[in-house]
Amino acid sequence: KGNMLTLTYDNQYLHHFYYYSSRIGTNRDDYMVPNQFSHNLSLSYTIKGGKYNISVECRNFTNEKLYDNFSLQKAGRAFYGKLRIAFGGR
């Protein structure tokens, strides 16, 4: 009682686009950010009605090639952890 386990999955799709508007309509893919599809997974455990929270997250767990708005490759798979303690009365 007072504890809760939450599993969250989300994904993000980005359709390819040109990052210079002057390249729109050309057949060249030199200035194009490619299609991207990433998957993220997080697990959160809340203890004593929210006084303590433990969270872990894996972003891009399929290790897809992802790019920013200027077609520079982002880092691959990443892991995050968080511990939260609430002080004071509720």
Residue, then its C-alpha position, 0 to 999 in steps of 0.5 A: k500500500g502506498n507504493m507504485l511501479t510505473l513502466t513507460y514506453d514511448n517512441q518518436y518518428l521524424h520524417h526526413f526534411y531539408y535543413y536549407s529551404s533552398r534545397i527543397g525541390t532538388n533531387r540531391d540529398d546532400y542537405m537532408v536529415p533522414n527519417q528517424f524512429s527512436h524508442n524510449l523505456s522508463l521504469s519508476y518506483t514510488i515508495k511511501g505515497g511519493k516520499y521516495n522515487i527511484s527512476v531509470e530510463c533508457r533512451n534510444f534502446t534500439n540504438e538507431k542512428l539519430y540526427d539533430n536539425f543539422s544532420l549531425q549524429k546524436a549519441g546512441r543509446a543512453f541510460y539515466g537514473k534518478l533518486r528523489i526524496a521529498f522532505g517535509g510533511r504532506 
